[in-house]
Amino acid sequence: MVCHYGTDLKEMVETVERYTHHGKVADYIPALSKANPTDVGIAIFDGHDTCFSEGQHRKLFTLQSISKILTLALALMDHGEEVVFSKVGMEPTGDPFNSIAKLESHIPSKPLNPMINAGALAVSSLIKGSSNEEKLDRLLQFVRELSGNQSITYNAEVAKSEFDTADLNRSLSYFMKQHGVINGDVDVLLDFYTKQCAIEVDCEDLAKIGFALAHHGEHPDKNYSIIPFEIARLVKTFMVTCGMYNASGEFAIRVGIPAKSGVSGGIVGAVPGGIGIGLYGPALDDKGNSIAGMKLLELLSAKYHLSIF
Ligand code: DON
């Protein structure tokens, strides 16, 4: 099949490689600091058998915050909107992803949205299952179905590395427990959350997940629904308003593609009715987004008129 993206991808990846020198690999989760800062990879899935890809697209990396859109979808499928949005709001914060500030300044004291850490922790506490093992199994099955890759699992070393150092996320959780947003044992929640964040994918897996979201939650290869239409719409809306944290406004203007980033350097993009994009570039900007990944999305969006606005 002739690929109209393929010819440009190589050139675009080469163009953005130099931006990696202005970024920094995350090291507050010690295991993430092993990443190679100059790596850049991309895959595009257009619904056919072909994933157009370039650079380090087969390298595995952990989902980190990208997992937040998946747990949000699953929690909404488990409980519906009323329950989920009684625990978490729908507004962007303009604050860093791990900020505690607005938990105290907003009454009622629930996190402002499901993409910041506090909101994601509240959402993770809602995933159905009688044990963390069962919850994680359900989440993994969901990710495997969305990506069409049955071998996806989590990286135990990264999960442990985060669990051992996640004192800020513990603080957010204890604060929310005190205010009745979550209940139960905080370390049990942290155990699940850190494993969820450590689910490992490559760019092609991410591109397929993005494609499924872009197509109202349908299976990337088989045309049946995995995520209900309304939930896929809602998740994509959060990707636009909060997916790139306190860079979401500028990203909407410069790129205009629903997207979600993670501190491992991954970004998933979902062009509604169009392609799914998976990116990897572990050198991050000061807001925790892949510096090369954002630039690559900007180039792609401009070249192929992918902005939804
Ligand atoms: O909770 C954390 O801090 C990480 N597991 C995930 C944060 C993250 O990916 C923010 N993204 N840019």
Residues whose N, C-alpha, C, O or C-beta is under 5 A from the ligand:
A	BS01	DON	Q64 S65 F97 N117 C197 S261 G262 V263 K287 G288 N289
